[in-house]
Amino acid sequence: MSYYKHHIFFCTNLREDGTACCQKFNAQAMRDYAKQRTKELGIAGPGQVRVNTAGCLDRCAEGPVVVVYPDETWYTYVDQEDIDEIIEEHLLNDRPVERLKI
């Protein structure tokens, strides 16, 4: 069994050359929001959910992106409502959010 039930990685990579990257979509703020929200819901910590920053996940053209392990589910998102849906559906209820999957 995994140390965390779900481990969600937010790509927060910033490419200085102007090419597509997740940080251009406010990825760090979305990661911070997800971390705060999981704490508020009481689902953060060992045996539950861990929210982490990742370097480049190499899917910039589909970004911004997050990946949930151990489920190997990749998502894109637009705003906090999408992050809330990923948290509520996937992390809380083990139901992947089909409309956000990439």
N, C-alpha and C positions, 0 to 999 in steps of 0.2 A: 504494500500500500504506500502511496505517495505521502510525503510529509504534509503537503497541502492537498486538500480535495481539489481545488482549482488554483492554478497559478496563471495570472494574466499579465502578459508583457505588452507594454505600449512602446511602439517605435517612436523615438523622439529625435531621430537623426536630423541634423541640419546640414545641408549641402551648400557650401559657400559659393559654388559655381553657378547657382541659379537654377539648377535642374530640379525636377520634382523631388520632394522630400516631405516627410510627415510633419516636421516641425513648422512648416509653412501653414499648416492647418491647426495650429495651436495645440499640438499634441501634448506638450508638457502640462498645460493647464488641464487638459482632459484626463491625463494620468493622475494629476493631483486631486482632481474632483473625484475620480473613481476610488482613490485611496481613502479620501475623507468619507465618501458615501458608504464604503464597506465597513468602515469603523463605526459610523452612525448606526448601521443596521446590525452591528454586533457579529459580523461574519468574517472579520479580519483576524488572522492569526493561525497558529499551528492547527492542523486538522480541518481548516476551513479555507479561507481565501488569502492569497498573497498578491498584491499589486506591485509590479516592478517596471522600471524603465529598461528599455533595451536600446542597444545601438541599432544600426541599420538592419532591418529584417529583409531587405532586398526585394521588397514588393512595392516600391515607391510609386509606380504608375497606378497602383490600385489604392493608394493611401488616402487618408491616414489609415494605418492598420494596427490591429491588436491580434494577439494569438492567445488562446486559452489552452493550457495543458492541464492534465494529461490528455485531454480530448482532441488535441491537434485541430482545433477549430479556429479558422482565420476570419476576422471581421474587418469591415471598414465602417466608418461612422461619419456623421456630419456635425452633431451637436450633443449637448448634455442629455437630451431626451433619448438619443440612441445609446449612450453609455448607460443610462438608467435601465433601458430595455435589456441590454446585455447582462447587467447586474441582476435585475429582477427575474428574468426568464432563465438565463443560462446558469449564473452563479448560485442563485437561490433555489431554482426549481428544476435544474438539470434539463432544460429545454432549449436547445440551440435556437438562435434567432435567424431563421432562414433568410429573411429579406436583407440581412446585413452580411451574410456569409460571402466570402470571396474564394 
